Every structure is written in C-alpha cells, then in structure tokens.
C-alpha cells in the first residue's frame, strides 16, 4: 500500500534544504522575481 503524502508532508519536503523539492521551489521563486523574464499576459477576459 502506498500512502499519499499529506499537504503538510509536501510542505516539509519543500522547506527541507536537503530535499530536491526545496531546490525546485527556490528556483521557481527566483524566476518569478527575475526582471529579465516578462510575466505571462494570461487569457484576456472579455465581457
């Protein structure tokens, strides 16, 4: 039986500096703040 990780388990993995999920989260945060990459325009909501 495989146990599904809880949201708290996922958060623990993200906060653990020895886990690869931490590196992925840090990379994602740094690219969101990178001024050389423009944010996505997203879909236009036309009313």
Secondary structure, DSSP 8 states (H G I E B T S, - for coil): ------HHHHHHHHH-TTSHHHHHHHHHHHHHT-TTS----------
